[in-house]
């Protein structure tokens, strides 16, 4: 039986949007592009959506301290960064909006209505187009962030959640939770060109740097499906912790947040062998890898923390206090 949380009507790791908790990945953003103040293989800041707090926490990565908190509204969940690092794009499912934040000025630049249940979000690293998965309309919205307009609506599977884009911008992927599949959309024509069955209730999805494999986290079957994007078949299914949420890739390893376990499961991306289960704060959800691959960062919903894991030692090496209910569903580093 699935655990339902009332009165919000929200299932942990599987969402209904009227609520306190609605959930909501894009190519890794190279840090320091905007100002040139950090090395290209390091992130400077994390932009963490706090859903119950209706806010966005900005965390300095070096000190692991929150340096700002911006009121957003609409129960923000999904997050992605522009290719130049100057903007953070957030989904607010309750207010049905895309919220654009100026990352340097620390202020809201624009709000726009998008669908009925915007959740997962990603940015095309080549064109800058923003992609938003709509849970209720079962569509992928394509948005021109400069004009603030919706330029296309693409039919995908039922209740799309996570979104990912290959580094060359040629393929967009959605994890279609209620269809138990992923959709592949051609980045140029915006045609839905493939549907691939995966595990039960796929939620988070990540694509490797080469654009050859997709990793889909399946909330109900407690596993990860590894999909070959050339053959469009599942290569392997790896058992992970209870109610997994999202996955980050670094150093030949996959890091999977296990909500109910309060852990991150680590497995080798070649052998698919589980290497370690790392204890973190309660209900880990969003996770993203530093561009240099030296660390991954995990948002822990109940602990109200952003935690840093060293990808070599597989130990937690830092914690930052953030707002209430951090979700950070997407690629939130710059």
Kinemage of the C-alpha trace (Angstrom):
@kinemage 1
@onewidth
@group {chain A} dominant
@subgroup {mainchain}
@vectorlist {calphas} color= white
{ca unk a 1} P 0.000 0.000 0.000
{ca unk a 2} L 1.341 3.391 -0.915
{ca unk a 3} L 1.907 5.856 1.906
{ca unk a 4} L -0.392 8.846 1.468
{ca unk a 5} L 0.211 12.007 3.416
{ca unk a 6} L -2.885 14.024 4.273
{ca unk a 7} L -4.274 16.643 4.075
{ca unk a 8} L -1.868 17.456 1.269
{ca unk a 9} L -2.851 14.393 -0.789
{ca unk a 10} L 0.826 13.814 -1.489
{ca unk a 11} L 2.598 10.479 -1.818
{ca unk a 12} L 6.274 10.619 -0.890
{ca unk a 13} L 8.295 10.552 -4.092
{ca unk a 14} L 5.117 10.436 -6.171
{ca unk a 15} L 3.212 13.648 -6.250
{ca unk a 16} L -0.141 15.257 -6.368
{ca unk a 17} L 0.126 18.978 -6.904
{ca unk a 18} L -2.481 20.698 -4.789
{ca unk a 19} L -0.059 20.713 -1.955
{ca unk a 20} L 2.558 21.175 0.513
{ca unk a 21} L 4.835 18.708 -1.288
{ca unk a 22} L 5.002 18.482 -5.003
{ca unk a 23} L 8.008 17.178 -6.667
{ca unk a 24} L 10.008 17.851 -9.389
{ca unk a 25} P 16.463 17.149 -13.905
{ca unk a 26} P 19.352 19.178 -17.541
{ca unk a 27} L 22.974 19.208 -18.407
{ca unk a 28} L 25.398 20.061 -15.600
{ca unk a 29} L 26.079 23.779 -15.559
{ca unk a 30} L 29.712 24.811 -15.574
{ca unk a 31} L 30.415 26.973 -12.586
{ca unk a 32} L 32.009 30.341 -12.875
{ca unk a 33} L 30.792 31.077 -16.395
{ca unk a 34} L 28.878 34.127 -15.272
{ca unk a 35} L 31.704 35.794 -13.403
{ca unk a 36} L 34.775 33.716 -14.131
{ca unk a 37} L 35.544 33.668 -10.423
{ca unk a 38} L 35.628 29.893 -9.993
{ca unk a 39} L 37.380 27.105 -11.830
{ca unk a 40} L 35.374 25.628 -14.692
{ca unk a 41} L 35.257 22.239 -12.938
{ca unk a 42} L 33.859 23.621 -9.675
{ca unk a 43} L 30.440 24.822 -8.650
{ca unk a 44} L 30.278 28.011 -6.595
{ca unk a 45} L 26.680 27.925 -5.437
{ca unk a 46} L 23.673 25.665 -4.980
{ca unk a 47} L 20.121 26.918 -5.627
{ca unk a 48} L 17.824 24.850 -3.418
{ca unk a 49} L 14.024 25.023 -3.655
{ca unk a 50} L 12.310 24.777 -0.255
{ca unk a 51} L 8.781 23.680 -0.972
{ca unk a 52} L 6.848 24.175 2.316
{ca unk a 53} L 8.858 27.332 3.020
{ca unk a 54} L 7.922 28.772 -0.399
{ca unk a 55} L 11.512 29.864 -0.836
{ca unk a 56} L 14.843 29.404 -2.586
{ca unk a 57} L 18.027 28.988 -0.522
{ca unk a 58} L 21.351 29.926 -2.114
{ca unk a 59} L 24.267 28.025 -0.587
{ca unk a 60} L 27.935 28.929 -0.902
{ca unk a 61} L 29.638 25.638 -1.784
{ca unk a 62} L 33.055 26.492 -0.339
{ca unk a 63} L 31.778 27.334 3.125
{ca unk a 64} L 28.631 25.167 2.957
{ca unk a 65} L 26.557 28.012 4.345
{ca unk a 66} L 23.330 29.545 3.073
{ca unk a 67} L 24.040 33.105 1.939
{ca unk a 68} L 20.543 34.103 0.843
{ca unk a 69} L 16.915 33.014 0.966
{ca unk a 70} L 14.433 34.386 -1.569
{ca unk a 71} L 10.655 34.157 -1.181
{ca unk a 72} L 9.228 32.446 -4.264
{ca unk a 73} L 5.650 31.308 -3.604
{ca unk a 74} L 3.606 28.564 -5.247
{ca unk a 75} L 5.502 25.746 -3.478
{ca unk a 76} L 8.646 25.674 -5.641
{ca unk a 77} L 9.960 22.211 -6.516
{ca unk a 78} L 11.921 21.900 -9.768
{ca unk a 79} L 15.089 23.838 -10.515
{ca unk a 80} L 17.522 24.287 -13.397
{ca unk a 81} L 20.227 26.814 -14.251
{ca unk a 82} L 20.767 28.715 -17.489
{ca unk a 83} L 23.876 27.699 -19.469
{ca unk a 84} L 25.661 30.918 -18.463
{ca unk a 85} L 24.691 30.540 -14.793
{ca unk a 86} L 22.967 33.920 -14.679
{ca unk a 87} L 19.473 32.613 -14.096
{ca unk a 88} L 17.765 29.971 -12.012
{ca unk a 89} L 14.533 28.562 -13.423
{ca unk a 90} L 12.050 27.202 -10.885
{ca unk a 91} L 8.733 25.397 -11.157
{ca unk a 92} L 6.008 26.334 -8.683
{ca unk a 93} L 3.327 23.641 -9.028
{ca unk a 94} L 0.766 25.193 -6.701
{ca unk a 95} L 0.701 28.543 -8.517
{ca unk a 96} L 1.251 26.816 -11.895
{ca unk a 97} L 4.207 28.994 -12.756
{ca unk a 98} L 7.723 29.106 -14.090
{ca unk a 99} L 9.689 31.523 -11.922
{ca unk a 100} L 12.876 33.080 -13.308
{ca unk a 101} L 15.426 34.271 -10.725
{ca unk a 102} L 18.371 36.548 -11.464
{ca unk a 103} L 21.159 34.538 -9.834
{ca unk a 104} L 23.464 37.496 -9.316
{ca unk a 105} L 20.928 40.051 -8.105
{ca unk a 106} L 19.130 37.451 -5.972
{ca unk a 107} L 15.706 38.583 -7.131
{ca unk a 108} L 12.770 37.354 -9.197
{ca unk a 109} L 13.029 38.487 -12.792
{ca unk a 110} L 9.847 37.025 -14.265
{ca unk a 111} L 6.884 34.785 -13.478
{ca unk a 112} L 4.791 33.084 -16.141
{ca unk a 113} L 1.879 30.667 -16.154
{ca unk a 114} L 2.784 27.188 -17.433
{ca unk a 115} L 0.214 24.392 -17.632
{ca unk a 116} L -1.672 22.875 -14.737
{ca unk a 117} L 1.083 21.094 -12.835
{ca unk a 118} L 4.614 22.147 -13.780
{ca unk a 119} L 7.205 19.941 -12.092
{ca unk a 120} L 10.439 18.710 -13.653
{ca unk a 121} L 12.557 21.246 -15.502
{ca unk a 122} L 15.689 21.276 -17.658
{ca unk a 123} L 17.544 23.639 -19.963
{ca unk a 124} L 18.977 22.920 -23.405
{ca unk a 125} L 22.720 23.622 -22.993
{ca unk a 126} L 23.044 24.640 -26.644
{ca unk a 127} L 19.983 26.795 -27.234
{ca unk a 128} L 18.993 27.864 -23.730
{ca unk a 129} L 15.410 26.676 -24.278
{ca unk a 130} L 13.636 25.693 -21.071
{ca unk a 131} L 11.683 22.443 -20.844
{ca unk a 132} L 8.977 21.936 -18.220
{ca unk a 133} L 7.149 18.660 -17.571
{ca unk a 134} L 3.488 19.095 -16.707
{ca unk a 135} L 2.127 16.431 -14.383
{ca unk a 136} L -1.541 17.000 -15.129
{ca unk a 137} L -1.497 17.866 -18.821
{ca unk a 138} L 0.967 15.038 -19.647
{ca unk a 139} L 2.986 17.389 -21.799
{ca unk a 140} L 6.463 18.820 -22.138
{ca unk a 141} L 6.297 22.600 -22.457
{ca unk a 142} L 9.046 24.348 -24.453
{ca unk a 143} L 9.713 27.909 -23.316
{ca unk a 144} L 11.705 30.793 -24.765
{ca unk a 145} L 13.142 32.324 -21.572
{ca unk a 146} L 14.056 35.612 -23.241
{ca unk a 147} L 10.593 36.274 -24.602
{ca unk a 148} L 8.836 34.580 -21.710
{ca unk a 149} L 6.614 32.628 -24.099
{ca unk a 150} L 5.606 29.001 -24.563
{ca unk a 151} L 6.772 27.995 -28.039
{ca unk a 152} L 5.616 24.357 -28.140
{ca unk a 153} L 3.705 21.683 -26.284
{ca unk a 154} L 4.782 18.063 -26.768
{ca unk a 155} L 2.617 15.082 -25.822
{ca unk a 156} L 4.579 12.646 -23.655
{ca unk a 157} L 3.544 9.877 -21.248
{ca unk a 158} L 1.307 10.058 -18.217
{ca unk a 159} L 2.405 12.334 -15.360
{ca unk a 160} L 5.893 13.268 -16.550
{ca unk a 161} L 8.185 14.163 -13.659
{ca unk a 162} L 11.947 14.416 -14.273
{ca unk a 163} L 13.400 15.976 -17.426
{ca unk a 164} L 16.914 15.577 -18.846
{ca unk a 165} L 18.698 16.842 -21.966
{ca unk a 166} L 21.718 15.344 -23.711
{ca unk a 167} L 24.765 17.597 -23.682
{ca unk a 168} L 24.525 18.186 -27.442
{ca unk a 169} L 20.911 19.307 -27.001
{ca unk a 170} L 19.632 16.776 -29.539
{ca unk a 171} L 17.475 14.666 -27.237
{ca unk a 172} L 15.098 15.579 -24.430
{ca unk a 173} L 13.938 12.856 -22.047
{ca unk a 174} L 11.042 12.719 -19.618
{ca unk a 175} L 10.352 10.171 -16.885
{ca unk a 176} L 6.652 9.386 -17.296
{ca unk a 177} L 5.672 8.139 -13.875
{ca unk a 178} L 2.206 6.780 -14.490
{ca unk a 179} L 3.158 5.185 -17.828
{ca unk a 180} L 6.159 3.333 -16.366
{ca unk a 181} L 8.270 4.528 -19.268
{ca unk a 182} L 10.511 7.285 -20.501
{ca unk a 183} L 9.862 9.429 -23.549
{ca unk a 184} L 12.551 10.652 -25.937
{ca unk a 185} L 11.820 13.886 -27.790
{ca unk a 186} L 13.890 15.095 -30.740
{ca unk a 187} L 15.479 18.403 -29.758
{ca unk a 188} L 15.086 19.916 -33.231
{ca unk a 189} L 11.724 18.692 -34.503
{ca unk a 190} L 10.200 18.285 -31.009
{ca unk a 191} L 8.665 14.995 -32.139
{ca unk a 192} L 8.267 12.231 -29.571
{ca unk a 193} L 10.500 9.644 -31.204
{ca unk a 194} L 10.610 6.841 -28.631
{ca unk a 195} L 8.892 5.366 -25.599
{ca unk a 196} L 10.943 2.963 -23.469
{ca unk a 197} L 9.447 0.827 -20.664
{ca unk a 198} L 11.377 1.034 -17.368
{ca unk a 199} L 10.596 0.200 -13.726
{ca unk a 200} L 7.532 1.137 -11.714
{ca unk a 201} L 6.856 4.843 -11.224
{ca unk a 202} L 9.957 6.428 -12.784
{ca unk a 203} L 10.623 9.832 -11.275
{ca unk a 204} L 14.129 11.314 -11.537
{ca unk a 205} L 16.100 10.922 -14.771
{ca unk a 206} L 19.712 11.753 -15.646
{ca unk a 207} L 21.725 11.383 -18.868
{ca unk a 208} L 25.456 10.689 -18.889
{ca unk a 209} L 27.945 13.169 -20.352
{ca unk a 210} L 28.372 11.127 -23.544
{ca unk a 211} L 24.629 11.077 -24.201
{ca unk a 212} L 24.717 7.289 -24.434
{ca unk a 213} L 22.840 6.233 -21.329
{ca unk a 214} L 19.902 7.429 -19.281
{ca unk a 215} L 19.402 6.515 -15.634
{ca unk a 216} L 15.826 6.476 -14.397
{ca unk a 217} L 14.960 6.203 -10.718
{ca unk a 218} L 11.845 4.108 -10.155
{ca unk a 219} L 10.035 5.087 -6.962
{ca unk a 220} L 7.705 2.116 -6.550
{ca unk a 221} L 9.977 -0.747 -7.647
{ca unk a 222} L 12.934 0.587 -5.596
{ca unk a 223} L 15.397 0.373 -8.461
{ca unk a 224} L 17.206 2.234 -11.225
{ca unk a 225} L 16.809 1.426 -14.926
{ca unk a 226} L 19.904 2.009 -17.069
{ca unk a 227} L 18.801 2.688 -20.656
{ca unk a 228} L 21.017 2.493 -23.737
{ca unk a 229} L 19.967 5.487 -25.837
{ca unk a 230} L 21.267 3.920 -29.062
{ca unk a 231} L 19.437 0.610 -28.840
{ca unk a 232} L 16.683 2.164 -26.711
{ca unk a 233} L 16.658 -0.827 -24.412
{ca unk a 234} L 17.216 -1.311 -20.690
{ca unk a 235} L 20.787 -2.482 -20.097
{ca unk a 236} L 20.448 -3.202 -16.416
{ca unk a 237} L 18.184 -2.774 -13.425
{ca unk a 238} L 19.894 -2.048 -10.109
{ca unk a 239} L 18.168 -2.519 -6.775
{ca unk a 240} L 18.626 0.499 -4.497
{ca unk a 241} L 17.051 1.792 -1.265
{ca unk a 242} L 13.412 2.378 -0.393
{ca unk a 243} L 11.528 5.022 -2.399
{ca unk a 244} L 14.419 6.287 -4.532
{ca unk a 245} L 13.981 9.771 -5.926
{ca unk a 246} L 16.791 11.054 -8.160
{ca unk a 247} L 20.289 10.183 -9.401
{ca unk a 248} L 23.560 12.020 -10.024
{ca unk a 249} L 26.585 10.715 -11.945
{ca unk a 250} L 30.210 11.326 -10.991
{ca unk a 251} L 33.508 9.493 -11.373
{ca unk a 252} L 32.052 6.369 -12.961
{ca unk a 253} L 29.504 6.037 -10.184
{ca unk a 254} L 25.804 6.689 -9.784
{ca unk a 255} L 24.484 8.262 -6.577
{ca unk a 256} L 20.807 7.613 -5.821
{ca unk a 257} L 18.770 9.301 -3.096
{ca unk a 258} L 16.649 6.851 -1.072
{ca unk a 259} L 13.873 8.869 0.576
{ca unk a 260} L 12.573 6.287 3.027
{ca unk a 261} L 16.052 4.969 3.799
{ca unk a 262} L 17.648 8.305 4.629
{ca unk a 263} L 20.546 7.142 2.477
{ca unk a 264} L 22.325 7.534 -0.841
{ca unk a 265} L 22.999 4.284 -2.701
{ca unk a 266} L 26.182 4.277 -4.811
{ca unk a 267} L 26.770 1.860 -7.681
{ca unk a 268} L 29.435 1.436 -10.355
{ca unk a 269} L 28.176 2.484 -13.792
{ca unk a 270} L 30.085 -0.259 -15.628
{ca unk a 271} L 29.698 -3.319 -13.395
{ca unk a 272} L 26.386 -2.043 -11.930
{ca unk a 273} L 27.584 -3.341 -8.562
{ca unk a 274} L 26.365 -1.496 -5.466
{ca unk a 275} L 29.432 -0.068 -3.724
{ca unk a 276} L 28.033 1.572 -0.627
{ca unk a 277} L 24.942 2.926 1.091
{ca unk a 278} L 25.721 6.316 2.654
{ca unk a 279} L 23.641 7.630 5.583
{ca unk a 280} L 22.499 11.244 5.058
{ca unk a 281} L 19.744 13.445 6.499
{ca unk a 282} L 16.118 12.323 6.603
{ca unk a 283} L 14.286 12.057 3.268
{ca unk a 284} L 16.985 12.865 0.736
{ca unk a 285} L 15.500 14.002 -2.558
{ca unk a 286} L 17.258 16.281 -5.074
{ca unk a 287} L 20.857 15.455 -5.920
{ca unk a 288} L 23.390 17.011 -8.293
{ca unk a 289} L 27.065 16.447 -9.114
{ca unk a 290} L 29.773 19.080 -9.114
{ca unk a 291} L 31.022 19.515 -12.720
{ca unk a 292} L 34.483 18.292 -11.693
{ca unk a 293} L 32.989 15.119 -10.269
{ca unk a 294} L 34.621 15.519 -6.859
{ca unk a 295} L 31.394 15.878 -4.910
{ca unk a 296} L 27.661 15.404 -5.090
{ca unk a 297} L 25.163 17.521 -3.177
{ca unk a 298} L 21.968 16.161 -1.631
{ca unk a 299} L 18.875 18.026 -0.442
{ca unk a 300} L 17.311 16.356 2.600
{ca unk a 301} L 13.634 17.225 2.978
{ca unk a 302} L 13.069 16.407 6.656
{ca unk a 303} L 16.527 17.403 7.873
{ca unk a 304} L 16.362 20.814 6.157
{ca unk a 305} L 19.936 20.389 4.966
{ca unk a 306} L 22.026 20.359 1.824
{ca unk a 307} L 24.761 17.732 2.286
{ca unk a 308} L 28.025 17.237 0.408
{ca unk a 309} L 29.381 13.749 -0.364
{ca unk a 310} L 32.996 13.200 -1.416
{ca unk a 311} L 32.848 10.967 -4.491
{ca unk a 312} L 36.171 9.257 -3.675
{ca unk a 313} L 35.780 8.531 0.036
{ca unk a 314} L 31.978 8.181 -0.215
{ca unk a 315} L 31.607 10.093 3.042
{ca unk a 316} L 29.528 13.142 3.951
{ca unk a 317} L 31.978 16.048 4.242
{ca unk a 318} L 29.697 19.027 4.813
{ca unk a 319} L 26.178 20.179 5.707
{ca unk a 320} L 24.398 23.462 5.158
{ca unk a 321} L 21.183 24.494 6.887
{ca unk a 322} L 18.581 25.587 4.329
{ca unk a 323} L 14.867 26.408 4.385
{ca unk a 324} L 12.044 24.113 5.397
{ca unk a 325} L 11.498 21.151 3.076
{ca unk a 326} L 14.330 21.377 0.535
{ca unk a 327} L 13.469 19.543 -2.670
{ca unk a 328} L 15.947 20.799 -5.312
{ca unk a 329} L 14.544 18.579 -8.057
{ca unk a 330} L 16.882 19.183 -10.965
{ca unk a 331} L 20.401 20.445 -11.624
{ca unk a 332} L 20.787 23.163 -9.053
{ca unk a 333} L 24.517 23.984 -9.115
{ca unk a 334} L 26.291 26.837 -10.849
